[in-house]
Amino acid sequence: MSVTTVRLQAEVEQQLEAIASKLQRSKGWVINEALAQYIAKQHSEQARWQQTLAAMASAADGKVVDAVEVHSWLDSWGTEHEQDAPDLTR
């Protein structure tokens, strides 16, 4: 494990100490948890952005599904005649 020094604003330090005390954990543990969650969120957002770019490229290539087909498919969910997802390979 490595050591990193961080300067915290007084208010942030006080809140950090309060949280650590309430959780009966060290400030280092709270900081590690917070950073781990932040990093995971950043990875998730980056993956979502890549999916958005891919979807935009797909739409630009004309690979789209008519809204009527999508609504029909969604309306069939949970019924005896549930439909397959609309074909996106056009």
MMTF fields as JSON, N, C-alpha, C and O atoms, coordinates in Angstrom:
{
  "mmtfVersion": "1.0.0",
  "mmtfProducer": "UNKNOWN",
  "numBonds": 359,
  "numAtoms": 360,
  "numGroups": 90,
  "numChains": 1,
  "numModels": 1,
  "chainsPerModel": [1],
  "groupsPerChain": [90],
  "chainIdList": ["A"],
  "bondAtomList": [4, 2, 8, 6, 12, 10, 16, 14, 20, 18, 24, 22, 28, 26, 32, 30, 36, 34, 40, 38, 44, 42, 48, 46, 52, 50, 56, 54, 60, 58, 64, 62, 68, 66, 72, 70, 76, 74, 80, 78, 84, 82, 88, 86, 92, 90, 96, 94, 100, 98, 104, 102, 108, 106, 112, 110, 116, 114, 120, 118, 124, 122, 128, 126, 132, 130, 136, 134, 140, 138, 144, 142, 148, 146, 152, 150, 156, 154, 160, 158, 164, 162, 168, 166, 172, 170, 176, 174, 180, 178, 184, 182, 188, 186, 192, 190, 196, 194, 200, 198, 204, 202, 208, 206, 212, 210, 216, 214, 220, 218, 224, 222, 228, 226, 232, 230, 236, 234, 240, 238, 244, 242, 248, 246, 252, 250, 256, 254, 260, 258, 264, 262, 268, 266, 272, 270, 276, 274, 280, 278, 284, 282, 288, 286, 292, 290, 296, 294, 300, 298, 304, 302, 308, 306, 312, 310, 316, 314, 320, 318, 324, 322, 328, 326, 332, 330, 336, 334, 340, 338, 344, 342, 348, 346, 352, 350, 356, 354],
  "bondOrderList": [1, 1, 1, 1, 1, 1, 1, 1, 1, 1, 1, 1, 1, 1, 1, 1, 1, 1, 1, 1, 1, 1, 1, 1, 1, 1, 1, 1, 1, 1, 1, 1, 1, 1, 1, 1, 1, 1, 1, 1, 1, 1, 1, 1, 1, 1, 1, 1, 1, 1, 1, 1, 1, 1, 1, 1, 1, 1, 1, 1, 1, 1, 1, 1, 1, 1, 1, 1, 1, 1, 1, 1, 1, 1, 1, 1, 1, 1, 1, 1, 1, 1, 1, 1, 1, 1, 1, 1, 1],
  "groupList": [{"groupName": "MET", "atomNameList": ["N", "CA", "C", "O"], "elementList": ["N", "C", "C", "O"], "formalChargeList": [0, 0, 0, 0], "bondAtomList": [1, 0, 2, 1, 3, 2], "bondOrderList": [1, 1, 2], "singleLetterCode": "M", "chemCompType": "L-PEPTIDE LINKING"}, {"groupName": "SER", "atomNameList": ["N", "CA", "C", "O"], "elementList": ["N", "C", "C", "O"], "formalChargeList": [0, 0, 0, 0], "bondAtomList": [1, 0, 2, 1, 3, 2], "bondOrderList": [1, 1, 2], "singleLetterCode": "S", "chemCompType": "L-PEPTIDE LINKING"}, {"groupName": "VAL", "atomNameList": ["N", "CA", "C", "O"], "elementList": ["N", "C", "C", "O"], "formalChargeList": [0, 0, 0, 0], "bondAtomList": [1, 0, 2, 1, 3, 2], "bondOrderList": [1, 1, 2], "singleLetterCode": "V", "chemCompType": "L-PEPTIDE LINKING"}, {"groupName": "THR", "atomNameList": ["N", "CA", "C", "O"], "elementList": ["N", "C", "C", "O"], "formalChargeList": [0, 0, 0, 0], "bondAtomList": [1, 0, 2, 1, 3, 2], "bondOrderList": [1, 1, 2], "singleLetterCode": "T", "chemCompType": "L-PEPTIDE LINKING"}, {"groupName": "ARG", "atomNameList": ["N", "CA", "C", "O"], "elementList": ["N", "C", "C", "O"], "formalChargeList": [0, 0, 0, 0], "bondAtomList": [1, 0, 2, 1, 3, 2], "bondOrderList": [1, 1, 2], "singleLetterCode": "R", "chemCompType": "L-PEPTIDE LINKING"}, {"groupName": "LEU", "atomNameList": ["N", "CA", "C", "O"], "elementList": ["N", "C", "C", "O"], "formalChargeList": [0, 0, 0, 0], "bondAtomList": [1, 0, 2, 1, 3, 2], "bondOrderList": [1, 1, 2], "singleLetterCode": "L", "chemCompType": "L-PEPTIDE LINKING"}, {"groupName": "GLN", "atomNameList": ["N", "CA", "C", "O"], "elementList": ["N", "C", "C", "O"], "formalChargeList": [0, 0, 0, 0], "bondAtomList": [1, 0, 2, 1, 3, 2], "bondOrderList": [1, 1, 2], "singleLetterCode": "Q", "chemCompType": "L-PEPTIDE LINKING"}, {"groupName": "ALA", "atomNameList": ["N", "CA", "C", "O"], "elementList": ["N", "C", "C", "O"], "formalChargeList": [0, 0, 0, 0], "bondAtomList": [1, 0, 2, 1, 3, 2], "bondOrderList": [1, 1, 2], "singleLetterCode": "A", "chemCompType": "L-PEPTIDE LINKING"}, {"groupName": "GLU", "atomNameList": ["N", "CA", "C", "O"], "elementList": ["N", "C", "C", "O"], "formalChargeList": [0, 0, 0, 0], "bondAtomList": [1, 0, 2, 1, 3, 2], "bondOrderList": [1, 1, 2], "singleLetterCode": "E", "chemCompType": "L-PEPTIDE LINKING"}, {"groupName": "ILE", "atomNameList": ["N", "CA", "C", "O"], "elementList": ["N", "C", "C", "O"], "formalChargeList": [0, 0, 0, 0], "bondAtomList": [1, 0, 2, 1, 3, 2], "bondOrderList": [1, 1, 2], "singleLetterCode": "I", "chemCompType": "L-PEPTIDE LINKING"}, {"groupName": "LYS", "atomNameList": ["N", "CA", "C", "O"], "elementList": ["N", "C", "C", "O"], "formalChargeList": [0, 0, 0, 0], "bondAtomList": [1, 0, 2, 1, 3, 2], "bondOrderList": [1, 1, 2], "singleLetterCode": "K", "chemCompType": "L-PEPTIDE LINKING"}, {"groupName": "GLY", "atomNameList": ["N", "CA", "C", "O"], "elementList": ["N", "C", "C", "O"], "formalChargeList": [0, 0, 0, 0], "bondAtomList": [1, 0, 2, 1, 3, 2], "bondOrderList": [1, 1, 2], "singleLetterCode": "G", "chemCompType": "PEPTIDE LINKING"}, {"groupName": "TRP", "atomNameList": ["N", "CA", "C", "O"], "elementList": ["N", "C", "C", "O"], "formalChargeList": [0, 0, 0, 0], "bondAtomList": [1, 0, 2, 1, 3, 2], "bondOrderList": [1, 1, 2], "singleLetterCode": "W", "chemCompType": "L-PEPTIDE LINKING"}, {"groupName": "ASN", "atomNameList": ["N", "CA", "C", "O"], "elementList": ["N", "C", "C", "O"], "formalChargeList": [0, 0, 0, 0], "bondAtomList": [1, 0, 2, 1, 3, 2], "bondOrderList": [1, 1, 2], "singleLetterCode": "N", "chemCompType": "L-PEPTIDE LINKING"}, {"groupName": "TYR", "atomNameList": ["N", "CA", "C", "O"], "elementList": ["N", "C", "C", "O"], "formalChargeList": [0, 0, 0, 0], "bondAtomList": [1, 0, 2, 1, 3, 2], "bondOrderList": [1, 1, 2], "singleLetterCode": "Y", "chemCompType": "L-PEPTIDE LINKING"}, {"groupName": "HIS", "atomNameList": ["N", "CA", "C", "O"], "elementList": ["N", "C", "C", "O"], "formalChargeList": [0, 0, 0, 0], "bondAtomList": [1, 0, 2, 1, 3, 2], "bondOrderList": [1, 1, 2], "singleLetterCode": "H", "chemCompType": "L-PEPTIDE LINKING"}, {"groupName": "ASP", "atomNameList": ["N", "CA", "C", "O"], "elementList": ["N", "C", "C", "O"], "formalChargeList": [0, 0, 0, 0], "bondAtomList": [1, 0, 2, 1, 3, 2], "bondOrderList": [1, 1, 2], "singleLetterCode": "D", "chemCompType": "L-PEPTIDE LINKING"}, {"groupName": "PRO", "atomNameList": ["N", "CA", "C", "O"], "elementList": ["N", "C", "C", "O"], "formalChargeList": [0, 0, 0, 0], "bondAtomList": [1, 0, 2, 1, 3, 2], "bondOrderList": [1, 1, 2], "singleLetterCode": "P", "chemCompType": "L-PEPTIDE LINKING"}],
  "groupTypeList": [0, 1, 2, 3, 3, 2, 4, 5, 6, 7, 8, 2, 8, 6, 6, 5, 8, 7, 9, 7, 1, 10, 5, 6, 4, 1, 10, 11, 12, 2, 9, 13, 8, 7, 5, 7, 6, 14, 9, 7, 10, 6, 15, 1, 8, 6, 7, 4, 12, 6, 6, 3, 5, 7, 7, 0, 7, 1, 7, 7, 16, 11, 10, 2, 2, 16, 7, 2, 8, 2, 15, 1, 12, 5, 16, 1, 12, 11, 3, 8, 15, 8, 6, 16, 7, 17, 16, 5, 3, 4],
  "groupIdList": [1, 2, 3, 4, 5, 6, 7, 8, 9, 10, 11, 12, 13, 14, 15, 16, 17, 18, 19, 20, 21, 22, 23, 24, 25, 26, 27, 28, 29, 30, 31, 32, 33, 34, 35, 36, 37, 38, 39, 40, 41, 42, 43, 44, 45, 46, 47, 48, 49, 50, 51, 52, 53, 54, 55, 56, 57, 58, 59, 60, 61, 62, 63, 64, 65, 66, 67, 68, 69, 70, 71, 72, 73, 74, 75, 76, 77, 78, 79, 80, 81, 82, 83, 84, 85, 86, 87, 88, 89, 90],
  "secStructList": [7, 7, 7, 7, 7, 7, 7, 7, 7, 2, 2, 2, 2, 2, 2, 2, 2, 2, 2, 2, 2, 2, 2, 6, 7, 7, 2, 2, 2, 2, 2, 2, 2, 2, 2, 2, 2, 2, 2, 2, 2, 2, 2, 2, 2, 2, 2, 2, 2, 2, 2, 2, 2, 2, 2, 2, 2, 2, 2, 2, 6, 6, 7, 7, 7, 7, 2, 2, 2, 2, 2, 2, 2, 2, 2, 2, 6, 6, 1, 6, 6, 7, 7, 7, 7, 7, 7, 7, 7, 7],
  "xCoordList": [0.855, 0.0, 0.9, 1.917, 0.531, 1.335, 0.72, -0.416, 1.476, 1.016, 0.955, 1.899, -0.159, -0.359, -0.799, -1.661, -0.209, -0.57, -1.589, -1.431, -2.635, -3.697, -3.983, -4.076, -4.12, -4.519, -6.028, -6.604, -6.659, -8.113, -8.542, -7.875, -9.646, -10.23, -10.704, -11.075, -10.69, -11.045, -12.419, -12.601, -13.375, -14.736, -14.77, -15.465, -14.025, -13.963, -13.311, -13.774, -12.249, -11.559, -12.503, -12.527, -13.268, -14.209, -15.268, -15.598, -15.784, -16.804, -16.21, -16.857, -14.983, -14.299, -14.124, -14.386, -13.686, -13.512, -14.839, -14.89, -15.907, -17.223, -17.689, -18.211, -17.497, -17.909, -17.088, -17.633, -15.792, -14.924, -15.303, -15.331, -15.591, -15.982, -17.303, -17.447, -18.256, -19.575, -19.471, -20.147, -18.619, -18.45, -17.468, -17.309, -16.82, -15.772, -14.685, -14.246, -14.28, -13.23, -12.209, -12.457, -11.077, -10.06, -10.42, -11.202, -9.821, -10.026, -9.478, -10.054, -8.36, -7.781, -8.735, -8.838, -9.437, -10.401, -11.523, -11.917, -12.037, -13.126, -12.654, -13.371, -11.46, -10.913, -10.746, -11.1, -10.209, -10.044, -11.384, -11.503, -12.396, -13.727, -14.295, -14.833, -14.164, -14.687, -13.993, -14.645, -12.681, -11.943, -12.257, -12.379, -12.388, -12.726, -14.08, -14.239, -15.054, -16.372, -16.301, -16.953, -15.522, -15.362, -14.721, -15.167, -13.673, -12.983, -13.922, -13.95, -14.686, -15.651, -16.687, -17.064, -17.144, -18.126, -17.525, -18.201, -16.271, -15.615, -15.491, -15.719, -15.13, -15.046, -16.41, -16.513, -17.445, -18.803, -19.237, -19.824, -18.945, -19.32, -18.557, -19.118, -17.289, -16.501, -17.064, -17.152, -17.444, -18.042, -19.36, -19.646, -20.17, -21.44, -21.207, -21.957, -20.176, -19.86, -19.458, -19.865, -18.662, -18.279, -19.497, -19.586, -20.438, -21.674, -22.494, -23.105, -22.506, -23.234, -22.621, -23.344, -21.296, -20.627, -20.924, -21.166, -20.904, -21.203, -22.647, -22.922, -23.566, -24.975, -25.17, -25.942, -24.47, -24.58, -24.033, -24.606, -22.935, -22.364, -23.319, -23.485, -23.942, -24.906, -26.092, -26.55, -26.582, -27.706, -27.289, -28.066, -26.068, -25.575, -25.472, -25.594, -25.245, -25.187, -26.578, -26.714, -27.61, -28.977, -29.528, -30.601, -28.823, -29.291, -30.189, -29.749, -31.44, -32.416, -33.664, -33.888, -34.462, -35.715, -36.827, -36.705, -37.898, -39.037, -39.637, -39.729, -40.037, -40.593, -41.819, -42.034, -42.618, -43.816, -43.425, -44.078, -42.359, -41.891, -41.404, -41.678, -40.684, -40.166, -41.314, -41.311, -42.301, -43.437, -44.252, -44.727, -44.408, -45.13, -44.395, -45.013, -43.079, -42.266, -42.387, -42.6, -42.25, -42.345, -43.723, -43.839, -44.758, -46.119, -46.372, -47.268, -45.573, -45.774, -45.112, -45.391, -44.244, -43.55, -44.546, -45.483, -44.334, -45.166, -46.491, -47.321, -46.702, -47.938, -47.652, -46.5, -48.722, -48.553, -47.914, -47.365, -47.985, -47.477, -46.295, -46.229, -45.366, -44.198, -43.399, -43.116, -43.046, -42.34, -40.834, -40.344, -40.114, -38.663, -38.314, -39.11, -37.116, -36.664, -36.635, -36.355, -36.914, -36.847, -35.461, -34.467, -35.393, -34.145, -33.331, -33.778, -32.138, -31.269, -30.218, -29.38, -30.247, -29.186, -29.503, -28.793, -30.532, -30.893, -29.857, -30.013],
  "yCoordList": [-1.165, 0.0, 1.225, 1.253, 2.23, 3.443, 4.556, 4.45, 5.606, 6.746, 7.956, 8.234, 8.669, 9.892, 10.98, 10.759, 12.142, 13.258, 14.128, 14.438, 14.516, 15.338, 16.493, 16.302, 17.683, 18.834, 18.947, 19.025, 18.955, 19.035, 20.384, 20.954, 20.878, 22.077, 21.707, 20.561, 22.675, 22.416, 21.773, 20.841, 22.257, 21.699, 20.247, 19.42, 19.942, 18.567, 17.669, 16.555, 18.15, 17.383, 17.089, 15.967, 18.066, 17.866, 16.83, 15.953, 16.941, 15.978, 14.579, 13.592, 14.496, 13.211, 12.577, 11.389, 13.371, 12.861, 12.391, 11.368, 13.132, 12.753, 11.429, 10.562, 11.29, 10.052, 8.87, 7.81, 9.062, 7.983, 7.566, 6.38, 8.553, 8.253, 7.496, 6.513, 7.962, 7.309, 5.862, 4.977, 5.629, 4.279, 3.44, 2.244, 4.07, 3.413, 2.849, 1.708, 3.692, 3.364, 4.493, 5.572, 4.236, 5.284, 6.238, 5.913, 7.436, 8.39, 7.81, 8.013, 7.086, 6.463, 5.476, 5.414, 4.702, 3.731, 4.454, 4.05, 5.524, 6.292, 6.887, 6.84, 7.438, 8.028, 6.957, 7.184, 5.788, 4.695, 4.264, 4.05, 4.137, 3.752, 4.789, 4.453, 6.054, 7.134, 7.163, 7.301, 7.035, 7.045, 5.826, 5.938, 4.668, 3.458, 3.612, 3.224, 4.18, 4.4, 5.436, 5.277, 6.49, 7.524, 6.945, 7.219, 6.145, 5.539, 4.591, 4.596, 3.783, 2.869, 3.663, 3.274, 4.772, 5.621, 6.201, 6.266, 6.619, 7.164, 6.101, 6.388, 4.877, 3.785, 3.527, 3.333, 3.525, 3.296, 4.394, 4.116, 5.637, 6.757, 6.709, 7.03, 6.315, 6.196, 5.091, 5.257, 3.97, 2.876, 3.326, 3.022, 4.055, 4.561, 5.525, 5.509, 6.362, 7.302, 6.542, 6.913, 5.483, 4.675, 4.017, 3.929, 3.555, 2.979, 4.027, 3.735, 5.245, 6.331, 6.635, 6.802, 6.71, 6.967, 5.858, 6.128, 4.607, 3.482, 3.549, 3.266, 3.922, 4.037, 5.157, 5.019, 6.27, 7.383, 6.991, 7.36, 6.251, 5.788, 4.819, 4.854, 3.957, 3.005, 3.733, 3.381, 4.743, 5.523, 6.27, 6.375, 6.788, 7.492, 6.551, 6.976, 5.258, 4.243, 3.768, 2.901, 4.343, 3.986, 2.787, 2.294, 2.304, 1.152, 1.656, 1.859, 1.847, 2.361, 1.486, 0.733, 1.595, 0.857, 1.876, 2.806, 1.697, 2.589, 2.543, 1.477, 3.693, 3.793, 2.908, 2.365, 2.753, 1.922, 0.478, -0.183, -0.013, -1.378, -1.518, -2.519, -0.513, -0.555, -0.566, -1.365, 0.319, 0.377, -0.914, -1.373, -1.486, -2.754, -3.839, -4.626, -3.878, -4.852, -4.636, -5.589, -3.381, -3.085, -3.42, -3.948, -3.115, -3.41, -4.907, -5.324, -5.714, -7.168, -7.806, -8.962, -7.073, -7.625, -8.076, -7.352, -9.274, -9.801, -10.37, -10.771, -10.41, -10.979, -12.383, -12.811, -13.089, -14.436, -14.396, -15.396, -13.245, -13.12, -12.153, -11.263, -12.356, -11.473, -11.605, -12.709, -10.464, -10.424, -10.418, -10.044, -10.843, -10.71, -9.23, -8.453, -8.87, -7.485, -7.152, -8.027, -5.923, -5.522, -5.774, -5.727, -6.038, -6.344, -5.061, -4.124, -5.034, -3.86, -4.01, -3.124, -5.114, -5.386, -4.887, -5.218, -4.114, -3.636, -2.712, -2.223],
  "zCoordList": [0.0, 0.0, 0.0, 0.693, -0.769, -0.833, 0.008, 0.471, 0.194, 0.978, 0.058, -0.682, 0.108, -0.654, 0.308, 1.158, 0.171, 1.03, 0.304, -0.877, 1.026, 0.452, 1.403, 2.615, 0.848, 1.663, 1.592, 0.506, 2.739, 2.803, 3.36, 4.224, 2.865, 3.448, 4.849, 5.104, 5.747, 7.145, 7.267, 8.051, 6.507, 6.576, 6.117, 6.708, 5.068, 4.56, 5.602, 5.848, 6.207, 7.261, 8.42, 8.926, 8.84, 9.949, 9.582, 10.38, 8.385, 7.944, 7.82, 8.171, 7.323, 7.211, 8.593, 8.777, 9.543, 10.9, 11.49, 12.173, 11.228, 11.747, 11.137, 11.837, 9.851, 9.174, 9.685, 9.993, 9.77, 10.246, 11.667, 11.994, 12.495, 13.874, 13.915, 14.642, 13.13, 13.111, 12.634, 13.159, 11.637, 11.092, 11.897, 11.651, 12.847, 13.635, 12.719, 12.855, 11.796, 10.829, 10.827, 11.366, 10.224, 10.115, 8.983, 8.09, 9.05, 7.956, 6.651, 5.583, 6.749, 5.562, 4.908, 3.683, 5.741, 5.209, 4.475, 3.38, 5.079, 4.454, 3.128, 2.129, 3.128, 1.893, 0.822, -0.335, 1.192, 0.217, -0.366, -1.572, 0.498, 0.018, -0.943, -1.997, -0.559, -1.397, -2.75, -3.784, -2.743, -4.009, -4.861, -6.08, -4.237, -4.99, -5.679, -6.837, -4.965, -5.562, -6.676, -7.708, -6.482, -7.5, -8.757, -9.871, -8.574, -9.716, -10.458, -11.689, -9.734, -10.375, -11.162, -12.268, -10.595, -11.288, -12.563, -13.59, -12.511, -13.697, -14.79, -15.965, -14.405, -15.379, -16.01, -17.221, -15.193, -15.672, -16.635, -17.681, -16.279, -17.146, -18.464, -19.511, -18.428, -19.652, -20.544, -21.76, -19.944, -20.722, -21.335, -22.493, -20.555, -21.07, -22.233, -23.209, -22.136, -23.211, -24.472, -25.573, -24.321, -25.479, -26.117, -27.342, -25.288, -25.817, -26.556, -27.584, -26.031, -26.687, -28.04, -29.023, -28.107, -29.384, -30.392, -31.568, -29.921, -30.808, -31.298, -32.464, -30.413, -30.805, -31.812, -32.761, -31.604, -32.546, -33.921, -34.947, -33.94, -35.198, -35.885, -37.104, -35.094, -35.64, -36.257, -37.344, -35.56, -36.093, -37.349, -38.298, -37.362, -38.547, -39.739, -40.888, -39.459, -40.517, -40.931, -41.795, -40.307, -40.663, -39.927, -40.273, -38.92, -38.144, -37.02, -35.889, -37.36, -36.401, -36.429, -37.377, -35.389, -35.304, -35.122, -34.325, -35.856, -35.772, -34.363, -33.754, -33.86, -32.51, -32.335, -31.251, -33.369, -33.285, -32.973, -32.165, -33.613, -33.346, -31.91, -31.247, -31.437, -30.074, -29.072, -28.136, -29.263, -28.342, -28.366, -27.328, -29.532, -29.646, -28.868, -28.151, -29.013, -28.292, -26.783, -26.034, -26.336, -24.903, -24.345, -23.24, -25.105, -24.661, -24.514, -23.781, -25.219, -25.159, -23.939, -23.622, -23.255, -22.1, -21.041, -20.706, -20.522, -19.454, -19.93, -19.114, -21.238, -21.77, -22.296, -22.376, -22.653, -23.208, -24.593, -25.055, -25.252, -26.622, -26.672, -27.52, -25.739, -25.688, -26.978, -27.443, -27.543, -28.817, -28.593, -27.528, -29.626, -29.619, -29.828, -30.357, -29.401, -29.596, -31.079, -31.899, -31.434, -32.843, -33.42, -32.696, -34.698, -35.388, -35.584, -36.246, -35.001, -35.123, -36.207, -36.38, -36.939, -37.908, -39.3, -40.25, -39.44, -40.776, -41.345, -42.464]
}
